[in-house]
Amino acid sequence: MAENHPVGFRWVMLAKERGAKIIHVDPRFTRTSAVSDIHVPIRAGADIAFLGGLISYVIEKERYFKEYVQAYTNAAAIIADDFQDTEDLDGLFSGWEQGNAQYSSKSWAYQSFENADKGSHTVAESHAEKAAHFQADEPKRYERDDTLQHPRCVFQIVKRHFERYTPEMVEEVCGISPDQFQTVAETICNNSGRERTTAFCYAVGWTHHTVGPQIIRACSILQLLLGNMGRPGSGIMALRGHATIQGSTDIPTLYSLLPGYLPQPKASNDTSLKKYMENYTPSAGWWTQFPNYMVSLLKAWYGEAATEKNEYCYSHIPRMTGDHSHMTTVADMADGALPSEVSFTEICAGSPTRL
């Protein structure tokens, strides 16, 4: 971070001047290591074992922020009775369907409170509806155990899953001594809770691993246990390269994206809003909410003019006819593949494809 994100790292140094501890976990010793309080020379690619060890330590030593975990996470929710963990399925996660080579989320669903005595679970509702049922006005829609002792509550499942990540396993996999591991674990625990928070900053190295999402999710579990989400000075910061990488995807300035990571419509396939929704809405996962995001964007842009009758002004959005990236466009210009002149009248008179 000191070398590749110096503008952001100045805030880390200011925090250090006020007493913050800096821990640098990296196979290399860099300028960041030089100003850190602790440098952990982890073996490259061993991040999951390291984070898993920290999660196991926090739970085993009962250093998690109990009130936060009970009030602000779904740790107390009871998982369906047919859930199985990886050791029960020879390394696979629960719900694997060999016939169609994909996972079903049924065994991961929360136990329905109304039908708990029948051992059933709700799977037909949308993800948004499930999330809404955990709001304060409906705390009993799904079965919960706020003591966190039920063997199928999320907390106990997480506890059992991460028990395998002992300090000895961390030493074997990561090359970190148990003493150094405990120093890091205690430092993080002491700096997390009601009065203090800890932030994790990861560089693009995590996302470049084949198991990048699992690494970042493990860090999220750790931060939720410690109460380091949604509070000042907490969270997980993605250090995504130089200058405008984050901006180009989030604002966005990429030719292929609309705000919110929504795909830019293609002239050939996305001829109507209905067709566009069909082409990009998956059958599982949070992106099943894709239509809601798109309609919200159109309403934000076009206000009262955006109605269901006119497809929320979807026809006003430009469509892609090919690769319109910067370098391809420059190469086309050099090759004379772009028209030398296009009048404003021609553009306005044409279909959205012309834009």
N, C-alpha and C positions, 0 to 999 in steps of 0.2 A: 504493500500500500504506500510505503514511503517513496518508492521509486516510480511506481506507475500511476499513483493517485495522490500526488503531493498536495493538491489543493484541498482535497478532503482530509488528508492526514494531518493538516495543521490543527484541525479540531481535536484529533486524537492527542496531539501534543499539548494542547491547551487543557484537555481533561487530565492528562498526566500531571501537569503543573498544579492542578487542584486535588491531586491525591489518587487519581484513578490508576489501576494496575493494567498494564498492557501484556498480554500473553500472545506470543507469535508461534503458531504451529506450522512448520514448513520444513521440508527436507533440506533446504538451503539456508545458509546464514547470510542474511541480506541487511540492507540499511534499516529495514524495519526491525530485524532481530537486534541490531546494535542499540536501539533505544528502548527495547522492550525490557520488562522486569523479568519475564520468563521466556526462554526460547525452547520449544519442544521440537527436536529433530525427528519428526515422524517419518516412517518409511513410506515412500511414495505409493499411493493407492490404498492405504490402510485406514482411510478416514472413517469408514463405517464402524470398524472395530473400536476406534478411539471414542467416537461419539456414543456408541453402544455401551462402552465401559462407563462413561460419565452418566448415562441414563440409569444404568444398573446401580451405580454408586449412590446417586441421588435418592432412588427408591429404597434401596436396602438400608441406608443410613437415616431414612426418613427426613431428608433435608429438603424435600419439596415443599412448596408454599401451599399448605393444605387448604386454607380458605379460598385461595385463588383457583386451585384445581377443582374444588367442589362447586364454586359459583360460576366460573367463567369458561369451563371446558365441559365436554361431554364424557368425562372420565367415569361418571357414575352410571352412565347408560348401560343397560343390559343388552348384550349381543345375542342374536338368534341362537337357539339351542343346537343347531347343526353346524355351528362354526368349528373349524379345525385349524390348528396352527401348522407351521411348516414341518415340525418334527413328526406330525401325524400323517403328512402327505409326501414324505420323501423329498422335502425341500420346496415343494410348490405351496402357493398360498391357497387359502380356502376358496372354493367355488370354481376351480379349474374344470373346464369341460373339454375333454380330449377330442370329442367328435367334431366340434367346430373351432377348436384351438383358441379359445378365448375364456375370459373369466366371467362368471355370473356374480352379481353383487348380492344375491339373495341371502347367503349365509352371513353377510356382513351387516344386514339390516338390524336396526334396533328392535328389541322385543316390544311388541304392541302391548300397552298397558291394559287395554280392555280385554285382550285375548291371552294374557300371560298364562292363565291356568290351562290353556289348551296347547301351549307350546308353539303358537303360531307367531308370525312376524309380518309386518307390513312391507310390501315391496312395490305396490302399484302407484304410490304417490310420487310426485316429482321431488327432486332434491330440494327445491325451494320450499315446498310444503313441509318436508321433514325438518328442515332447518327452522322454519317458522314455529313448529310445534315445541321447540325447545326454548322459546321465549318465555319471559316471566309470567305472562298471562295464561299459559297452558303448561305448567310444569309437570303434569302427570300424564301426558299423552303417551309417553313411552315409559316402560318400567325402569326405575332407577334405584340405586342403592347408594345413598349419600354417605354411608359409612365406608364405602369403597372396599368392602369385604366380599361381596358376592363373587364367586369364581368366574362368572361370565360378564362382569362389568368391565368396561374398557380398561380401567386402571389395572385390574388383576391380570387381564390378558397381556397388556404391555409389560407388566412386571415379570410374568413367566417367560415371555419372549426374550427379554433382555437379560435374564439371569445368567445366560451362558457367557456374557461378556465380562468375565472376571478380570481383575488386575493382571493375573498371570497370563490370561489369553491376550490381553492388550499388549503385554510385554513380548509375547511370542510373535504376534502379528505385526505390531507397530514398531517394535524395537525400542519401546519406552519402558524404563525401569518402574517397578511398582511405587517406589518413593517419589519419583518425578510425577507419575500419574496422580498420586494422592495429593501432591502439592497443587497441581492444576485443579483437581476436583474441589479441594477445600477452598481455594482462592475464588473459584466461581460460585460455590455455595455461599461463602461468607459475603459475597458481593451481590447476592440476590435475595429478594424477600420484600417485606413491607417497606423498608426504608431505602433500599438501594436496588439498582438494576444492572444487568450485564447485557452488552450487545455483541453479536457475532458478525464479523465482516468476512465474507468469502469472496475469493477472486474467481475468475472464469475457470480455474482449474477444476473446481467441483463439477461444474456443468459439462466439462470436457470428458469426464469419466463416463463409461458406459452405464454406470449405476448412479449418475449424477442426481436424478430426482430422489433416489433413496437416501443419498447422503444429506441432501437438504431437508428431506422430511425427518430424518433422524435428529437433525439440529432443531427442527421445529418442535419435536416431541420434548427434547431437553429444555428448550426455552419455555414451553407451556408448563412443564412441571415446576420450573423455578419462578414462574410468574413474570417472565420477561417478554410478554407479548402485549401490545396495546398500551404500554405505559412509557412515560418519558425516559429516554436513554436506553430503551430496550429494543428487541426485535432482531431481525436478521437482515443485514445489508449486503446487497449484491454489488460487488465492484466490477462493473461490466465494461472494462476496457476504457478507451479514451473518449473524452469529449461527448459525442452525441449518440453513442450506441443505444443507451436507454431512451433518449429522446426520439430516435428514429423509429423505434418500435412502439413507444407509448403515445407519442403526440398525434399521429405518426408522420414521419417524412418519407417513409418507404413507399414506393409506387404500388406495392401489392397489398397494402394494409389500410383499413379504415381505423379510426380510433377504437381502442379496446381490443386490439388484435383480431378484428373482424376482417375477413378477406375482401379485397376489392372485387366487385362483380366482373365476370368475364362476359364479353359480348356474345360469344358463341353459345354458352350454356345457361347463363343466369338471366334469362329474358324477362322474367317476372319475379316479384318478391316471393311468391309461392315456390317457384322453381329454385330460387336462391336459397331459401330456407331448407328445401329438400336436399340440396347438394352439400350443405355444410353442417347440418345438425346431426350429431352422432347418436347412436342408440343407447349409449351409457355414459356415465360420468357427468361432471358439472356442466359440460358444454351442451347437454340436452337443453339447457336454458338459452341456447343461441338465439332463437327467435325473439325472446324478450329483450336481449341486449340490442339486437338490430332495430327493433321497433322503438326502443327508448332513444337510440341515437337519432333516428329519423325525426322523432317528435322534438328532440332537443334542437335539431337544425331547422325544422320547418314549422314548428309551433302548431297553431290551430289549423294551418293549411294541411297538415298531415293527418289524414283520416283513413279508416279502414277501407272506405270506398275507393280511394285513389292510391291504395297500397302505400300509404304514408309518404307519398311523393318519392317513392323508390326510383321512378323513371328519371329523376333529375341527377342521379349519381352517374358519373362517368364510368364507362366500362373499358376493360383491358382487351386489347386485340393481340397481345403478344408480350414479349419481354421488353418492358419499358424502363429497365434499370439504367442507371447513369452511364456505365461503361458501354453497354450495348448501344445506347442512343448515340454516344460520341462516335463509336465505330461506324454506325450507320451513316452519320453525317460525313465522316471521312470517305466512306465508300459511295457517297451520293445516293444513298437509299432513302433519304428524307426529302420531301418537297422543299424547294428553295423558298417558296412563298405560299402562305395560306392566309387569305384575307380574313379579317374579323367577321365579315358578313358570312363567308363560307362556313366558318366555325359555328356561328350562331344558328345558321340555317340547317346544319347537319344534325344527325342523331347524336345522342350521348357518346356513341362509339367514336365519333370524330374528335371529341375532346380528349 
